[in-house]
Amino acid sequence: NKGKRKEYEEYKRSENSAMDVLRNLYFGYTEKKTTTVKEALQELFGYKNGTTSGEIIAILGSPNSFKFYFAARSCFCAPKQGIHTLFLTFDRLIDNLRLHLVCPAWNSIENRPVPCLDDTNNGKEKGTYIAYTNDIKECSCTANCLRHCRLSECEKCYSKMHSFNINMGCISTDELLYYLNEQLNICFDKNADKKIKRIIIDDLQKIDYSFPLLKGNDLFLSAIKNYCQKKSIDLIILCDKNAGLAKCLRSLADNVICMERDDTGQSLSIYVEKYSGIISPSHILKEGIKIENAEGKSIYDVFACQGNSCEIEFEPNADPISFKDFWKE
């Protein structure tokens, strides 16, 4: 009887758990259905809940279609929630990568960290404000600097961005995973609970030309996906749409974002071809935004740094190009 009683209790627990899943599915479908590109981008890159789930986000498009821009700007959303990001690059100089990691808040004059002083107004009270603005470029920054600029706040985000470059050659999938695992085991706090939780792989198309063993391994992407899923590490992969691994990436990814500039180069079309959240069946989200816009929002205003959060301010203001020709070579 005790055995049957135990089986019954386990059955009831599983039944209650199933009802919880069903309830969450119902309320999610009725109240949280994603209908716009902005909502999808906020869900994928905003990190409002402060956690990662091991999803793959593929960003595909033609050259110069802002793929890296979106991935890099998302790195300023993740640190707000204490999430560390690793850039895994193929044959790219770290200094070159660093030049493209620009905080979105620096685009607006009122949010520039230098030469703004903090609320103490120490600089103005001591009569050094003019000198401060004139000689700031020649000064060296230290952790105990008395100039009271906001770079110390910016450092909190930049300190959560890391990079690891793979040089060209005959590296195998096993070797790549070995070196990647070494990076993921690095702890960034004394409690050993802060590790890499996001990986951005840039320029996947370089594998076609510089990494013959990875190119010849059909399970290369599958192995990395499985590895990251087990560790609940989000994986963002950037790739040219005509690359050899593009179709494989498109198939394996949980979310597929496609980007294309128009013929004039004045606007960008964004298509969410595959989405892991709640969306209408077989629906492709598509919207367009101007690249340069003197009268309103442009592509450079999509990410906004707001203190303890990062908001996606995507305002469509251009007609998207038809998606039917996107995958035609």
Sequence and secondary structure as in RCSB ss.txt:
>XXXX:A:sequence
NKGKRKEYEEYKRSENSAMDVLRNLYFGYTEKKTTTVKEALQELFGYKNGTTSGEIIAILGSPNSFKFYFAARSC
FCAPKQGIHTLFLTFDRLIDNLRLHLVCPAWNSIENRPVPCLDDTNNGKEKGTYIAYTNDIKECSCTANCLRHCR
LSECEKCYSKMHSFNINMGCISTDELLYYLNEQLNICFDKNADKKIKRIIIDDLQKIDYSFPLLKGNDLFLSAIK
NYCQKKSIDLIILCDKNAGLAKCLRSLADNVICMERDDTGQSLSIYVEKYSGIISPSHILKEGIKIENAEGKSIY
DVFACQGNSCEIEFEPNADPISFKDFWKE
>XXXX:A:secstr
 HHHHHHHHHHHHHHHHHHHHHHHHHHHHHH    SHHHHHHHHHS TTS     EEEEEESTTSSHHHHHHHHT
TTGGGGT EEEEEEES  HHHHHHT   GGGGSGGG  SS   TT HHHHTT HHHHHHHGGGS   TT SS  T
HHHHHHHHTTEEEEEE SS   HHHHHHHHHHHHT  SSTTS   EEEEEE  GGGHHHH HHHHT TTHHHHHH
HHHHHTT EEEEEEETTSTTHHHHHHH SEEEEEEE TTSSEEEEEEEE SSS  TT  EEEEEESS SSS  GG
GSEEEETTEEEE     B    GGGTT  
